Amino acid sequence: TPYRLSGEGFTDIFEELIVSPSVKEFIDMGVLSKYDYYSVRPNSEIQRELDQIKKFQSGDYTDADMTRICDNDHIRAQVVETYLKYAKGKKGIIYTINKEHNYNLCQDFREHGIRAVAIDSSTPSEIRTGYINDFKNGKIDIICNVNIFSEGFDCPDIEFIQLARPTQSLSM
């Protein structure tokens, strides 16, 4: 991606920028799926809280502040309610803030009878592989993860993605 949160360029690393087709062009070619996008309202309480928190030098939110605002029963319940409203019965990936938020949100989904698992950097590779296979085979509906499926994960039967962590990152 040519986008950096810091706003810095890549000229110190690369000599040439190769511009790929846009997301719309990839959709028109049938390489990417069409999608509907839902987000918190710009004037919502949670957005006002996010607008007030400090950011890393890179420009993104700090984990501590994201956790303080988003890893509580009220906000996690809204994540589950959003799934039930827009994607109930569909298979998807949920991106979370950190291991604790990942576990808590996964538990919230399970308490609603949804077949969900949590994966993070400490999940052994054989268990991770098993979860992915179970997901692909329809035995799991949701995989909650912490930065595991950020690049190069191809699973055509994913029906939704839920970003349960705020970010300023255009590439994320």
C-alpha positions in Angstrom: 0.0 0.0 0.0 1.3 3.5 -0.7 -0.4 4.8 2.5 1.5 5.5 5.7 -0.2 6.8 8.8 2.8 9.1 9.3 2.2 10.7 5.9 5.8 10.0 5.0 6.6 8.7 1.5 8.5 5.6 0.5 11.2 7.2 -1.7 13.9 6.2 0.8 12.9 2.5 0.3 11.5 2.3 -3.3 12.4 3.9 -6.6 9.1 3.4 -8.4 5.4 3.3 -7.4 3.4 0.7 -9.3 -0.2 1.7 -9.3 -2.6 -1.1 -9.3 -6.3 -1.0 -10.3 -8.6 0.5 -7.8 -10.9 -1.5 -5.5 -13.8 -0.6 -7.8 -11.9 -1.9 -10.9 -11.1 -5.2 -9.0 -14.8 -5.5 -8.2 -15.8 -4.9 -11.8 -13.2 -7.5 -12.9 -14.8 -10.0 -10.5 -11.6 -10.4 -8.4 -13.1 -8.7 -5.3 -16.7 -8.9 -4.0 -19.1 -6.1 -3.9 -19.7 -5.0 -0.3 -21.9 -3.0 2.0 -20.1 -0.9 4.6 -21.5 0.1 8.0 -19.8 2.2 10.6 -20.4 4.1 13.8 -22.1 7.4 13.3 -19.7 10.3 13.1 -21.6 12.1 15.8 -22.0 9.1 18.1 -20.7 9.0 21.7 -18.1 6.4 20.8 -16.8 8.4 17.9 -16.5 11.5 20.1 -14.5 9.5 22.6 -12.2 8.2 19.9 -11.7 11.7 18.5 -10.4 12.8 21.9 -7.8 10.1 22.5 -4.1 10.4 21.9 -2.5 8.6 19.0 0.8 6.9 18.4 3.5 8.9 16.6 2.4 6.8 13.5 -1.0 8.4 13.8 -3.1 5.4 14.9 -4.9 5.0 18.3 -3.0 3.5 21.3 -4.0 0.0 22.4 -4.6 1.2 25.9 -7.1 3.9 24.9 -8.8 1.6 22.4 -9.2 -1.0 25.1 -10.5 1.5 27.6 -13.2 2.7 25.2 -14.1 -0.5 23.3 -13.4 -3.5 25.7 -16.5 -3.2 27.9 -19.8 -5.0 28.0 -21.7 -2.2 26.4 -19.5 -1.8 23.3 -18.9 -5.5 22.9 -22.7 -6.0 23.0 -23.1 -3.5 20.2 -20.6 -5.5 18.1 -22.6 -8.7 18.6 -25.9 -6.8 18.0 -24.5 -5.5 14.7 -23.6 -9.0 13.7 -27.1 -10.2 14.5 -28.6 -7.3 12.6 -26.5 -7.4 9.4 -24.8 -10.8 9.2 -26.6 -13.4 11.4 -25.8 -16.9 10.2 -23.0 -15.7 7.9 -19.3 -16.7 8.2 -16.8 -14.0 9.0 -13.7 -12.6 10.5 -13.6 -10.1 13.3 -10.5 -8.0 14.0 -10.0 -7.1 17.6 -7.6 -4.8 19.6 -5.5 -7.2 21.7 -5.6 -10.7 23.1 -7.9 -9.8 26.0 -10.4 -8.0 23.8 -10.3 -10.9 21.4 -11.1 -13.4 24.1 -13.8 -11.3 25.6 -15.6 -10.6 22.3 -15.3 -14.2 21.3 -17.0 -15.2 24.6 -19.8 -12.7 24.0 -20.5 -14.3 20.6 -20.5 -17.8 22.2 -22.9 -16.7 24.9 -25.3 -15.8 22.0 -25.0 -19.4 20.6 -22.7 -18.4 17.8 -19.9 -20.8 16.9 -16.9 -18.5 17.4 -13.2 -19.1 18.1 -10.3 -16.7 19.1 -6.9 -16.7 17.4 -3.9 -14.6 18.3 -0.1 -14.8 18.1 0.0 -17.3 21.0 -2.4 -19.8 19.3 -0.3 -22.9 18.3 -0.1 -23.3 14.5 -1.8 -26.7 14.6 -4.8 -25.3 16.5 -4.9 -22.2 14.2 -4.8 -24.5 11.1 -7.6 -26.6 12.7 -9.8 -23.6 13.3 -9.3 -22.3 9.8 -10.2 -25.7 8.3 -13.3 -25.9 10.6 -14.2 -22.4 9.4 -13.8 -23.3 5.8 -15.9 -26.5 6.4 -18.7 -24.7 8.1 -18.1 -25.9 11.7 -17.2 -22.4 12.9 -19.0 -19.2 12.0 -16.7 -16.6 13.3 -13.0 -16.3 13.8 -12.0 -13.4 16.2 -8.4 -12.5 15.7 -5.6 -10.0 16.7 -3.6 -9.1 13.5 -3.5 -12.7 12.2 -5.4 -12.2 9.0 -3.9 -8.9 8.0 -2.3 -10.0 4.8 -2.6 -12.9 2.4 -5.5 -14.8 3.8 -7.7 -16.1 1.0 -11.0 -17.7 2.0 -13.7 -17.2 -0.7 -16.5 -18.2 1.6 -16.0 -15.2 4.0 -19.3 -13.4 4.0 -18.5 -10.5 6.4 -15.6 -8.7 8.1 -16.2 -6.8 11.3 -13.6 -4.4 12.4 -14.1 -4.3 16.2 -11.1 -2.0 16.7 -10.9 1.6 15.7 -8.0 2.5 13.4 -6.8 5.5 11.4 -5.0 3.1 9.0 -6.4 3.3 5.4 -4.7 0.0 4.5 -6.3 -1.8 7.5 
